[in-house]
Amino acid sequence: MRKKTKTSCESCAYYIYDEEYDAYICDAAMDEDDYVQMRMEPHSACPYYRNGDEYRVVRKQI
């Protein structure tokens, strides 16, 4: 089983469900060059990644 990386789209705040497409999409405002670079180099970290876990800070305080 493979481990999910920190830049996994499933945990990103920009990974949203689009009702029009009936699918999850990346809602980050990126240009075509950035998108192509991410597709060509899948192991590079996404420069737009933002953790979507709202409770992350709270768990650290406990």
mmCIF file of the N, C-alpha and C atoms, coordinates in Angstrom:
data_MODEL
# 
_entry.id   MODEL 
# 
loop_
_atom_site.group_PDB 
_atom_site.id 
_atom_site.type_symbol 
_atom_site.label_atom_id 
_atom_site.label_alt_id 
_atom_site.label_comp_id 
_atom_site.label_asym_id 
_atom_site.label_entity_id 
_atom_site.label_seq_id 
_atom_site.pdbx_PDB_ins_code 
_atom_site.Cartn_x 
_atom_site.Cartn_y 
_atom_site.Cartn_z 
_atom_site.occupancy 
_atom_site.B_iso_or_equiv 
_atom_site.pdbx_formal_charge 
_atom_site.auth_seq_id 
_atom_site.auth_comp_id 
_atom_site.auth_asym_id 
_atom_site.auth_atom_id 
_atom_site.pdbx_PDB_model_num 
ATOM 1   N N  . MET A 1 1  ? 0.836   -1.171 0.000   1.00 0.00 ? 1  MET A N  1 
ATOM 2   C CA . MET A 1 1  ? 0.000   0.000  0.000   1.00 0.00 ? 1  MET A CA 1 
ATOM 3   C C  . MET A 1 1  ? 0.889   1.247  0.000   1.00 0.00 ? 1  MET A C  1 
ATOM 4   N N  . ARG A 1 2  ? 0.547   2.208  -0.821  1.00 0.00 ? 2  ARG A N  1 
ATOM 5   C CA . ARG A 1 2  ? 1.344   3.421  -0.941  1.00 0.00 ? 2  ARG A CA 1 
ATOM 6   C C  . ARG A 1 2  ? 0.875   4.459  0.077   1.00 0.00 ? 2  ARG A C  1 
ATOM 7   N N  . LYS A 1 3  ? 1.830   5.196  0.618   1.00 0.00 ? 3  LYS A N  1 
ATOM 8   C CA . LYS A 1 3  ? 1.511   6.274  1.547   1.00 0.00 ? 3  LYS A CA 1 
ATOM 9   C C  . LYS A 1 3  ? 1.102   7.500  0.747   1.00 0.00 ? 3  LYS A C  1 
ATOM 10  N N  . LYS A 1 4  ? 0.156   8.246  1.258   1.00 0.00 ? 4  LYS A N  1 
ATOM 11  C CA . LYS A 1 4  ? -0.233  9.491  0.608   1.00 0.00 ? 4  LYS A CA 1 
ATOM 12  C C  . LYS A 1 4  ? 0.726   10.582 1.034   1.00 0.00 ? 4  LYS A C  1 
ATOM 13  N N  . THR A 1 5  ? 1.099   11.411 0.091   1.00 0.00 ? 5  THR A N  1 
ATOM 14  C CA . THR A 1 5  ? 2.026   12.480 0.388   1.00 0.00 ? 5  THR A CA 1 
ATOM 15  C C  . THR A 1 5  ? 1.286   13.670 0.975   1.00 0.00 ? 5  THR A C  1 
ATOM 16  N N  . LYS A 1 6  ? 2.038   14.600 1.527   1.00 0.00 ? 6  LYS A N  1 
ATOM 17  C CA . LYS A 1 6  ? 1.448   15.803 2.092   1.00 0.00 ? 6  LYS A CA 1 
ATOM 18  C C  . LYS A 1 6  ? 0.764   16.645 1.025   1.00 0.00 ? 6  LYS A C  1 
ATOM 19  N N  . THR A 1 7  ? 1.186   16.523 -0.212  1.00 0.00 ? 7  THR A N  1 
ATOM 20  C CA . THR A 1 7  ? 0.599   17.323 -1.281  1.00 0.00 ? 7  THR A CA 1 
ATOM 21  C C  . THR A 1 7  ? -0.506  16.578 -2.016  1.00 0.00 ? 7  THR A C  1 
ATOM 22  N N  . SER A 1 8  ? -1.080  15.593 -1.388  1.00 0.00 ? 8  SER A N  1 
ATOM 23  C CA . SER A 1 8  ? -2.164  14.843 -1.994  1.00 0.00 ? 8  SER A CA 1 
ATOM 24  C C  . SER A 1 8  ? -3.368  15.763 -2.204  1.00 0.00 ? 8  SER A C  1 
ATOM 25  N N  . CYS A 1 9  ? -3.949  15.688 -3.364  1.00 0.00 ? 9  CYS A N  1 
ATOM 26  C CA . CYS A 1 9  ? -5.081  16.559 -3.677  1.00 0.00 ? 9  CYS A CA 1 
ATOM 27  C C  . CYS A 1 9  ? -6.261  16.355 -2.725  1.00 0.00 ? 9  CYS A C  1 
ATOM 28  N N  . GLU A 1 10 ? -6.452  15.159 -2.228  1.00 0.00 ? 10 GLU A N  1 
ATOM 29  C CA . GLU A 1 10 ? -7.591  14.889 -1.368  1.00 0.00 ? 10 GLU A CA 1 
ATOM 30  C C  . GLU A 1 10 ? -7.569  15.707 -0.080  1.00 0.00 ? 10 GLU A C  1 
ATOM 31  N N  . SER A 1 11 ? -6.403  16.128 0.375   1.00 0.00 ? 11 SER A N  1 
ATOM 32  C CA . SER A 1 11 ? -6.324  16.907 1.609   1.00 0.00 ? 11 SER A CA 1 
ATOM 33  C C  . SER A 1 11 ? -6.127  18.401 1.346   1.00 0.00 ? 11 SER A C  1 
ATOM 34  N N  . CYS A 1 12 ? -6.147  18.788 0.083   1.00 0.00 ? 12 CYS A N  1 
ATOM 35  C CA . CYS A 1 12 ? -5.921  20.187 -0.279  1.00 0.00 ? 12 CYS A CA 1 
ATOM 36  C C  . CYS A 1 12 ? -7.211  21.001 -0.184  1.00 0.00 ? 12 CYS A C  1 
ATOM 37  N N  . ALA A 1 13 ? -7.091  22.240 0.289   1.00 0.00 ? 13 ALA A N  1 
ATOM 38  C CA . ALA A 1 13 ? -8.249  23.122 0.418   1.00 0.00 ? 13 ALA A CA 1 
ATOM 39  C C  . ALA A 1 13 ? -8.825  23.518 -0.942  1.00 0.00 ? 13 ALA A C  1 
ATOM 40  N N  . TYR A 1 14 ? -8.028  23.442 -1.990  1.00 0.00 ? 14 TYR A N  1 
ATOM 41  C CA . TYR A 1 14 ? -8.494  23.820 -3.331  1.00 0.00 ? 14 TYR A CA 1 
ATOM 42  C C  . TYR A 1 14 ? -9.180  22.669 -4.075  1.00 0.00 ? 14 TYR A C  1 
ATOM 43  N N  . TYR A 1 15 ? -9.177  21.490 -3.509  1.00 0.00 ? 15 TYR A N  1 
ATOM 44  C CA . TYR A 1 15 ? -9.790  20.319 -4.157  1.00 0.00 ? 15 TYR A CA 1 
ATOM 45  C C  . TYR A 1 15 ? -11.262 20.297 -3.780  1.00 0.00 ? 15 TYR A C  1 
ATOM 46  N N  . ILE A 1 16 ? -12.116 20.760 -4.689  1.00 0.00 ? 16 ILE A N  1 
ATOM 47  C CA . ILE A 1 16 ? -13.536 20.919 -4.389  1.00 0.00 ? 16 ILE A CA 1 
ATOM 48  C C  . ILE A 1 16 ? -14.400 20.098 -5.347  1.00 0.00 ? 16 ILE A C  1 
ATOM 49  N N  . TYR A 1 17 ? -15.626 19.876 -4.930  1.00 0.00 ? 17 TYR A N  1 
ATOM 50  C CA . TYR A 1 17 ? -16.584 19.163 -5.775  1.00 0.00 ? 17 TYR A CA 1 
ATOM 51  C C  . TYR A 1 17 ? -17.305 20.170 -6.651  1.00 0.00 ? 17 TYR A C  1 
ATOM 52  N N  . ASP A 1 18 ? -17.302 19.937 -7.953  1.00 0.00 ? 18 ASP A N  1 
ATOM 53  C CA . ASP A 1 18 ? -17.977 20.800 -8.910  1.00 0.00 ? 18 ASP A CA 1 
ATOM 54  C C  . ASP A 1 18 ? -19.227 20.084 -9.394  1.00 0.00 ? 18 ASP A C  1 
ATOM 55  N N  . GLU A 1 19 ? -20.378 20.638 -9.066  1.00 0.00 ? 19 GLU A N  1 
ATOM 56  C CA . GLU A 1 19 ? -21.648 20.009 -9.451  1.00 0.00 ? 19 GLU A CA 1 
ATOM 57  C C  . GLU A 1 19 ? -21.859 19.994 -10.954 1.00 0.00 ? 19 GLU A C  1 
ATOM 58  N N  . GLU A 1 20 ? -21.352 21.008 -11.645 1.00 0.00 ? 20 GLU A N  1 
ATOM 59  C CA . GLU A 1 20 ? -21.518 21.073 -13.097 1.00 0.00 ? 20 GLU A CA 1 
ATOM 60  C C  . GLU A 1 20 ? -20.813 19.913 -13.788 1.00 0.00 ? 20 GLU A C  1 
ATOM 61  N N  . TYR A 1 21 ? -19.600 19.593 -13.337 1.00 0.00 ? 21 TYR A N  1 
ATOM 62  C CA . TYR A 1 21 ? -18.826 18.494 -13.917 1.00 0.00 ? 21 TYR A CA 1 
ATOM 63  C C  . TYR A 1 21 ? -19.107 17.166 -13.221 1.00 0.00 ? 21 TYR A C  1 
ATOM 64  N N  . ASP A 1 22 ? -19.780 17.222 -12.061 1.00 0.00 ? 22 ASP A N  1 
ATOM 65  C CA . ASP A 1 22 ? -20.073 16.030 -11.262 1.00 0.00 ? 22 ASP A CA 1 
ATOM 66  C C  . ASP A 1 22 ? -18.783 15.287 -10.913 1.00 0.00 ? 22 ASP A C  1 
ATOM 67  N N  . ALA A 1 23 ? -17.775 16.071 -10.512 1.00 0.00 ? 23 ALA A N  1 
ATOM 68  C CA . ALA A 1 23 ? -16.465 15.511 -10.190 1.00 0.00 ? 23 ALA A CA 1 
ATOM 69  C C  . ALA A 1 23 ? -15.704 16.491 -9.306  1.00 0.00 ? 23 ALA A C  1 
ATOM 70  N N  . TYR A 1 24 ? -14.638 15.988 -8.675  1.00 0.00 ? 24 TYR A N  1 
ATOM 71  C CA . TYR A 1 24 ? -13.753 16.848 -7.895  1.00 0.00 ? 24 TYR A CA 1 
ATOM 72  C C  . TYR A 1 24 ? -12.732 17.485 -8.816  1.00 0.00 ? 24 TYR A C  1 
ATOM 73  N N  . ILE A 1 25 ? -12.466 18.770 -8.584  1.00 0.00 ? 25 ILE A N  1 
ATOM 74  C CA . ILE A 1 25 ? -11.516 19.504 -9.411  1.00 0.00 ? 25 ILE A CA 1 
ATOM 75  C C  . ILE A 1 25 ? -10.598 20.348 -8.528  1.00 0.00 ? 25 ILE A C  1 
ATOM 76  N N  . CYS A 1 26 ? -9.499  20.799 -9.094  1.00 0.00 ? 26 CYS A N  1 
ATOM 77  C CA . CYS A 1 26 ? -8.599  21.721 -8.415  1.00 0.00 ? 26 CYS A CA 1 
ATOM 78  C C  . CYS A 1 26 ? -9.059  23.138 -8.725  1.00 0.00 ? 26 CYS A C  1 
ATOM 79  N N  . ASP A 1 27 ? -9.362  23.904 -7.684  1.00 0.00 ? 27 ASP A N  1 
ATOM 80  C CA . ASP A 1 27 ? -9.886  25.255 -7.849  1.00 0.00 ? 27 ASP A CA 1 
ATOM 81  C C  . ASP A 1 27 ? -8.810  26.326 -7.644  1.00 0.00 ? 27 ASP A C  1 
ATOM 82  N N  . ALA A 1 28 ? -7.547  25.939 -7.652  1.00 0.00 ? 28 ALA A N  1 
ATOM 83  C CA . ALA A 1 28 ? -6.461  26.908 -7.484  1.00 0.00 ? 28 ALA A CA 1 
ATOM 84  C C  . ALA A 1 28 ? -6.328  27.751 -8.748  1.00 0.00 ? 28 ALA A C  1 
ATOM 85  N N  . ALA A 1 29 ? -6.032  29.020 -8.553  1.00 0.00 ? 29 ALA A N  1 
ATOM 86  C CA . ALA A 1 29 ? -5.869  29.929 -9.685  1.00 0.00 ? 29 ALA A CA 1 
ATOM 87  C C  . ALA A 1 29 ? -4.439  29.794 -10.216 1.00 0.00 ? 29 ALA A C  1 
ATOM 88  N N  . MET A 1 30 ? -4.250  28.868 -11.148 1.00 0.00 ? 30 MET A N  1 
ATOM 89  C CA . MET A 1 30 ? -2.921  28.662 -11.732 1.00 0.00 ? 30 MET A CA 1 
ATOM 90  C C  . MET A 1 30 ? -2.992  28.869 -13.240 1.00 0.00 ? 30 MET A C  1 
ATOM 91  N N  . ASP A 1 31 ? -1.855  29.222 -13.817 1.00 0.00 ? 31 ASP A N  1 
ATOM 92  C CA . ASP A 1 31 ? -1.832  29.412 -15.266 1.00 0.00 ? 31 ASP A CA 1 
ATOM 93  C C  . ASP A 1 31 ? -1.501  28.092 -15.970 1.00 0.00 ? 31 ASP A C  1 
ATOM 94  N N  . GLU A 1 32 ? -1.579  28.105 -17.273 1.00 0.00 ? 32 GLU A N  1 
ATOM 95  C CA . GLU A 1 32 ? -1.366  26.883 -18.060 1.00 0.00 ? 32 GLU A CA 1 
ATOM 96  C C  . GLU A 1 32 ? 0.032   26.306 -17.884 1.00 0.00 ? 32 GLU A C  1 
ATOM 97  N N  . ASP A 1 33 ? 1.039   27.176 -17.765 1.00 0.00 ? 33 ASP A N  1 
ATOM 98  C CA . ASP A 1 33 ? 2.414   26.702 -17.597 1.00 0.00 ? 33 ASP A CA 1 
ATOM 99  C C  . ASP A 1 33 ? 2.580   25.915 -16.301 1.00 0.00 ? 33 ASP A C  1 
ATOM 100 N N  . ASP A 1 34 ? 1.986   26.409 -15.215 1.00 0.00 ? 34 ASP A N  1 
ATOM 101 C CA . ASP A 1 34 ? 2.064   25.695 -13.934 1.00 0.00 ? 34 ASP A CA 1 
ATOM 102 C C  . ASP A 1 34 ? 1.369   24.347 -14.024 1.00 0.00 ? 34 ASP A C  1 
ATOM 103 N N  . TYR A 1 35 ? 0.215   24.319 -14.683 1.00 0.00 ? 35 TYR A N  1 
ATOM 104 C CA . TYR A 1 35 ? -0.536  23.073 -14.813 1.00 0.00 ? 35 TYR A CA 1 
ATOM 105 C C  . TYR A 1 35 ? 0.254   22.033 -15.603 1.00 0.00 ? 35 TYR A C  1 
ATOM 106 N N  . VAL A 1 36 ? 0.848   22.460 -16.712 1.00 0.00 ? 36 VAL A N  1 
ATOM 107 C CA . VAL A 1 36 ? 1.635   21.550 -17.540 1.00 0.00 ? 36 VAL A CA 1 
ATOM 108 C C  . VAL A 1 36 ? 2.842   21.036 -16.762 1.00 0.00 ? 36 VAL A C  1 
ATOM 109 N N  . GLN A 1 37 ? 3.512   21.908 -16.015 1.00 0.00 ? 37 GLN A N  1 
ATOM 110 C CA . GLN A 1 37 ? 4.673   21.490 -15.228 1.00 0.00 ? 37 GLN A CA 1 
ATOM 111 C C  . GLN A 1 37 ? 4.270   20.445 -14.180 1.00 0.00 ? 37 GLN A C  1 
ATOM 112 N N  . MET A 1 38 ? 3.138   20.628 -13.534 1.00 0.00 ? 38 MET A N  1 
ATOM 113 C CA . MET A 1 38 ? 2.680   19.654 -12.542 1.00 0.00 ? 38 MET A CA 1 
ATOM 114 C C  . MET A 1 38 ? 2.363   18.313 -13.192 1.00 0.00 ? 38 MET A C  1 
ATOM 115 N N  . ARG A 1 39 ? 1.832   18.336 -14.397 1.00 0.00 ? 39 ARG A N  1 
ATOM 116 C CA . ARG A 1 39 ? 1.511   17.099 -15.100 1.00 0.00 ? 39 ARG A CA 1 
ATOM 117 C C  . ARG A 1 39 ? 2.759   16.390 -15.607 1.00 0.00 ? 39 ARG A C  1 
ATOM 118 N N  . MET A 1 40 ? 3.761   17.157 -16.003 1.00 0.00 ? 40 MET A N  1 
ATOM 119 C CA . MET A 1 40 ? 4.992   16.572 -16.527 1.00 0.00 ? 40 MET A CA 1 
ATOM 120 C C  . MET A 1 40 ? 5.883   16.034 -15.413 1.00 0.00 ? 40 MET A C  1 
ATOM 121 N N  . GLU A 1 41 ? 5.848   16.662 -14.246 1.00 0.00 ? 41 GLU A N  1 
ATOM 122 C CA . GLU A 1 41 ? 6.672   16.266 -13.115 1.00 0.00 ? 41 GLU A CA 1 
ATOM 123 C C  . GLU A 1 41 ? 5.778   15.951 -11.915 1.00 0.00 ? 41 GLU A C  1 
ATOM 124 N N  . PRO A 1 42 ? 5.160   14.777 -11.895 1.00 0.00 ? 42 PRO A N  1 
ATOM 125 C CA . PRO A 1 42 ? 4.195   14.468 -10.838 1.00 0.00 ? 42 PRO A CA 1 
ATOM 126 C C  . PRO A 1 42 ? 4.804   14.351 -9.451  1.00 0.00 ? 42 PRO A C  1 
ATOM 127 N N  . HIS A 1 43 ? 6.117   14.222 -9.336  1.00 0.00 ? 43 HIS A N  1 
ATOM 128 C CA . HIS A 1 43 ? 6.741   14.081 -8.024  1.00 0.00 ? 43 HIS A CA 1 
ATOM 129 C C  . HIS A 1 43 ? 7.102   15.423 -7.398  1.00 0.00 ? 43 HIS A C  1 
ATOM 130 N N  . SER A 1 44 ? 6.944   16.494 -8.148  1.00 0.00 ? 44 SER A N  1 
ATOM 131 C CA . SER A 1 44 ? 7.262   17.806 -7.574  1.00 0.00 ? 44 SER A CA 1 
ATOM 132 C C  . SER A 1 44 ? 6.102   18.257 -6.686  1.00 0.00 ? 44 SER A C  1 
ATOM 133 N N  . ALA A 1 45 ? 6.418   19.046 -5.705  1.00 0.00 ? 45 ALA A N  1 
ATOM 134 C CA . ALA A 1 45 ? 5.403   19.542 -4.785  1.00 0.00 ? 45 ALA A CA 1 
ATOM 135 C C  . ALA A 1 45 ? 4.564   20.615 -5.477  1.00 0.00 ? 45 ALA A C  1 
ATOM 136 N N  . CYS A 1 46 ? 3.293   20.596 -5.204  1.00 0.00 ? 46 CYS A N  1 
ATOM 137 C CA . CYS A 1 46 ? 2.386   21.586 -5.785  1.00 0.00 ? 46 CYS A CA 1 
ATOM 138 C C  . CYS A 1 46 ? 2.601   22.924 -5.082  1.00 0.00 ? 46 CYS A C  1 
ATOM 139 N N  . PRO A 1 47 ? 2.879   23.984 -5.835  1.00 0.00 ? 47 PRO A N  1 
ATOM 140 C CA . PRO A 1 47 ? 3.103   25.284 -5.203  1.00 0.00 ? 47 PRO A CA 1 
ATOM 141 C C  . PRO A 1 47 ? 1.821   25.899 -4.649  1.00 0.00 ? 47 PRO A C  1 
ATOM 142 N N  . TYR A 1 48 ? 0.670   25.373 -5.002  1.00 0.00 ? 48 TYR A N  1 
ATOM 143 C CA . TYR A 1 48 ? -0.608  25.917 -4.560  1.00 0.00 ? 48 TYR A CA 1 
ATOM 144 C C  . TYR A 1 48 ? -1.227  25.130 -3.409  1.00 0.00 ? 48 TYR A C  1 
ATOM 145 N N  . TYR A 1 49 ? -0.570  24.064 -2.979  1.00 0.00 ? 49 TYR A N  1 
ATOM 146 C CA . TYR A 1 49 ? -1.143  23.206 -1.945  1.00 0.00 ? 49 TYR A CA 1 
ATOM 147 C C  . TYR A 1 49 ? -1.363  23.977 -0.649  1.00 0.00 ? 49 TYR A C  1 
ATOM 148 N N  . ARG A 1 50 ? -2.561  23.819 -0.096  1.00 0.00 ? 50 ARG A N  1 
ATOM 149 C CA . ARG A 1 50 ? -2.895  24.384 1.209   1.00 0.00 ? 50 ARG A CA 1 
ATOM 150 C C  . ARG A 1 50 ? -3.703  23.332 1.948   1.00 0.00 ? 50 ARG A C  1 
ATOM 151 N N  . ASN A 1 51 ? -3.262  22.976 3.136   1.00 0.00 ? 51 ASN A N  1 
ATOM 152 C CA . ASN A 1 51 ? -3.937  21.933 3.894   1.00 0.00 ? 51 ASN A CA 1 
ATOM 153 C C  . ASN A 1 51 ? -5.372  22.350 4.184   1.00 0.00 ? 51 ASN A C  1 
ATOM 154 N N  . GLY A 1 52 ? -6.306  21.487 3.852   1.00 0.00 ? 52 GLY A N  1 
ATOM 155 C CA . GLY A 1 52 ? -7.720  21.778 4.053   1.00 0.00 ? 52 GLY A CA 1 
ATOM 156 C C  . GLY A 1 52 ? -8.262  21.286 5.374   1.00 0.00 ? 52 GLY A C  1 
ATOM 157 N N  . ASP A 1 53 ? -7.397  20.798 6.255   1.00 0.00 ? 53 ASP A N  1 
ATOM 158 C CA . ASP A 1 53 ? -7.823  20.279 7.552   1.00 0.00 ? 53 ASP A CA 1 
ATOM 159 C C  . ASP A 1 53 ? -7.984  21.440 8.527   1.00 0.00 ? 53 ASP A C  1 
ATOM 160 N N  . GLU A 1 54 ? -9.226  21.854 8.758   1.00 0.00 ? 54 GLU A N  1 
ATOM 161 C CA . GLU A 1 54 ? -9.504  22.988 9.622   1.00 0.00 ? 54 GLU A CA 1 
ATOM 162 C C  . GLU A 1 54 ? -9.168  22.706 11.086  1.00 0.00 ? 54 GLU A C  1 
ATOM 163 N N  . TYR A 1 55 ? -9.176  21.448 11.485  1.00 0.00 ? 55 TYR A N  1 
ATOM 164 C CA . TYR A 1 55 ? -8.971  21.084 12.883  1.00 0.00 ? 55 TYR A CA 1 
ATOM 165 C C  . TYR A 1 55 ? -7.528  20.743 13.221  1.00 0.00 ? 55 TYR A C  1 
ATOM 166 N N  . ARG A 1 56 ? -6.631  20.889 12.293  1.00 0.00 ? 56 ARG A N  1 
ATOM 167 C CA . ARG A 1 56 ? -5.229  20.554 12.499  1.00 0.00 ? 56 ARG A CA 1 
ATOM 168 C C  . ARG A 1 56 ? -4.611  21.340 13.662  1.00 0.00 ? 56 ARG A C  1 
ATOM 169 N N  . VAL A 1 57 ? -4.865  22.625 13.708  1.00 0.00 ? 57 VAL A N  1 
ATOM 170 C CA . VAL A 1 57 ? -4.315  23.468 14.766  1.00 0.00 ? 57 VAL A CA 1 
ATOM 171 C C  . VAL A 1 57 ? -4.915  23.101 16.114  1.00 0.00 ? 57 VAL A C  1 
ATOM 172 N N  . VAL A 1 58 ? -6.201  22.830 16.152  1.00 0.00 ? 58 VAL A N  1 
ATOM 173 C CA . VAL A 1 58 ? -6.868  22.491 17.404  1.00 0.00 ? 58 VAL A CA 1 
ATOM 174 C C  . VAL A 1 58 ? -6.299  21.195 17.994  1.00 0.00 ? 58 VAL A C  1 
ATOM 175 N N  . ARG A 1 59 ? -6.044  20.204 17.154  1.00 0.00 ? 59 ARG A N  1 
ATOM 176 C CA . ARG A 1 59 ? -5.495  18.941 17.639  1.00 0.00 ? 59 ARG A CA 1 
ATOM 177 C C  . ARG A 1 59 ? -4.110  19.138 18.257  1.00 0.00 ? 59 ARG A C  1 
ATOM 178 N N  . LYS A 1 60 ? -3.338  20.075 17.753  1.00 0.00 ? 60 LYS A N  1 
ATOM 179 C CA . LYS A 1 60 ? -2.012  20.342 18.316  1.00 0.00 ? 60 LYS A CA 1 
ATOM 180 C C  . LYS A 1 60 ? -2.096  21.023 19.673  1.00 0.00 ? 60 LYS A C  1 
ATOM 181 N N  . GLN A 1 61 ? -3.180  21.748 19.934  1.00 0.00 ? 61 GLN A N  1 
ATOM 182 C CA . GLN A 1 61 ? -3.325  22.460 21.190  1.00 0.00 ? 61 GLN A CA 1 
ATOM 183 C C  . GLN A 1 61 ? -3.702  21.547 22.349  1.00 0.00 ? 61 GLN A C  1 
ATOM 184 N N  . ILE A 1 62 ? -4.269  20.412 22.040  1.00 0.00 ? 62 ILE A N  1 
ATOM 185 C CA . ILE A 1 62 ? -4.734  19.490 23.087  1.00 0.00 ? 62 ILE A CA 1 
ATOM 186 C C  . ILE A 1 62 ? -3.592  18.783 23.751  1.00 0.00 ? 62 ILE A C  1 
# 
